[in-house]
Amino acid sequence: MSQISSTVLALLEFLSYAFIFVFGAGVLWLVVIYIRDKTQTDSTLRRNYPVVARFRYFFEHMGEFFRQYFFALDREEMPFNRAERSWVYRAAKNVDSTIAFGSTRDLRPAGTVYFANCPFPALAQDATPAASVTIGPYARHPYTTDSIFNISGMSFGAISVPAVRALSHGARKAGIWLNTGEGGLSPYHLEGGADIVFQIGTGKFGVRKPEGGFDEDKLRAVAAHDSVRMFELKLSQGAKPGKGGILPGAKVTPEIAAIRGLIPGEDAISPNRHPEVSTVSDLLDMIAYIREVTGKPAGFKAVLGAYGFIEGLCQEILSRGVESAPDFITIDSADGGTGAAPMSLIDNMGMPLRESLPLTVDILTRYGLRERIKVCASGKLINPSEVAWAFCAGADFVNSARGFMFALGCIQALQCNRNTCPTGITTHDPKLQFGLDPASKSERVAYYAKNMKKEAEIIAHSCGVAEPRLLQRYHARIVLDNGRSVSMDELFPVPAQQHAAQ
C-alpha cells in the first residue's frame, strides 16, 4: 500500500514539475512574442495589440475551414459545394448514390439548368453504348474512342507521383484518356497503360530546346509511345487566360526539373503565350507542324474571350482546306481550376463555358466544320448534370481535372500552390504523399469515371435518347430572371450551315 502511495506521490510530483515547466515556457513565449510584436513595423495591429492581434490572423485562417465543415449549407460553397463533392466521393467509392425525401437544389435562381424528361423514356433494351468517335482523320494515326468523360490536364509537378500513378492506372481501367498537362511526359503517366493526350504548354516542357522552341527529336520521341494518342497545344487555361503556367520553386524537384528541362528549386513561369503564335494563321501552321512530325491528331485548348477568334480561325481553315483544321478544340471555362493564378485573372477573365461552348459549336456549324473538328468541354464539370448539359450544348467529350482530384481524395483545402496539400495530391512532401495509395485510389478514379458515364446515361434515357451524345439542346431548359424557364435551343438556336467546307 505504501509502495502505491509513493508511486502516486512521485507521479504527482512529476506532473507538478511538468506543469510548472510548461507554464513557465508559455509565459516566456508570450514575453518573446510580445516584444517581437511591439518592436516590428510590418503589422499595425500586432504593434498596437501585441499577442492578441495574432488571434485575429489565426481565426481568419481557420475560418475558411470552419465555414466549409460547420457553417456553409450543402449548396453554398465555392468553387464546389458540399453536395457536388459528396456525389463525387460516393461515385469514386462506388457506394449508393441515391438520396431520400427530396432534392436540396434550388431550381429558382436565374441560369439554373434542368432537363426536360420524355413521357416515354428509353427502355433498357433500347439503350446503346456511347458511339465511337474518330479524331484526326487526316493524321497518319487517327484516334478512335468511345469515352465520354476524360481526365483533363494536370501536370506532373502540379500533382504528385502517387497522384499521377493513380490517374494513369484508373484511366486504363475505365477506358478513358489521361491528359498530361503542360509538365511533360513522365514514366508515371505511361505506367498504367492508359491512352495519353500530351499537352504542350507555352513553356513547351518536355519537347523544347534549351533556348526555346520545339526540339523535333523530343517531339518524335514522345509520339513514339503507342499510348500517346493525341497532342494538345495549350493556348490558355480557364483560371488564368493570358497567363502562363506557374510552378513554385518548392515543387520543382530534381526529377521534375529533368523532365521539364529546368533548374531544380527555381520557379517555373511559362510565357503568357506561344511566342511563335500571334495569328490564327500561325496557330494552324503550328498545329500542322505537330501533326506532321508526330503523325497523330493535334488540336488546341483555349478559353474564349475575343468573339472573333473562332470566326477568324474558321475563315482561315476554309481558305486553306479542311485538312488544315485542328483535329479538336478543348474549350475551357472562366471558372476552370489551377494550381496557382493571380486573383485578378481567376476572378475576372474569360468567358464561362455556359456561353462559350454553345457559341463555339454554333460557329463551327455555320462554317461546315462541326464534323471535322471535335469539341471537348472542360471547366467545372464534375457531376452528371453538368456533363449532360455539355452534351446538350454540342460537346463530343467532357474533360475534368478537379473532379478526378476529388476522386483521389481532395478535400478542397485550397493549398495547391503551397506544397502543403493534406491529401498528398498536389505536394511533393513524402510525408504528405504517404497517405495517397495509388492502388486504392486508381480504383476510385475508375469508379468515378464509370459512375459518371452511368448517371449521364440515366439522364439521357430519361430524356428519351439512347446515349449521352444524342442529347440535344431542346432536352435542357434554363431558368430566366423572371423565374420562368426556356428551352436551351431558344436561347442558343442551332444555326444553319452558311459556308461549305472544302
Secondary structure by P-SEA (a helix, b strand, c coil): caaaaaaaaaaaaaaaaaaaaaaaaaaaaaaaaaaaaaaccccccccccaaaaaaaaaaaaaaaaaaacccccccccccccaaaaaaaaaaaaccccccccccccccccccbbbbbbbccccccccccccbbbbccccccbbbbbcccccccccccccccaaaaaaaaaaaaaacbbbbcccccccccccccccbbbbbbccccccccccccccaaaaaaaaaccccccbbbbbcccccccccccccccccccaaaaaaacccccccccccccccccccaaaaaaaaaaaaaaacccccccccccccaaaaaaaaaaaaacccccccbbbbbcccccccccccccccccccccccaaaaaaaaaaaacccccbbbbbbcccccaaaaaaaaaacccbbbbaaaaaaaacccccccccccccccccccccccccccccaaaaaaaaaaaaaaaaaaaaaaaaaaccccccccccccbbbbccccccccccccccccccccccc
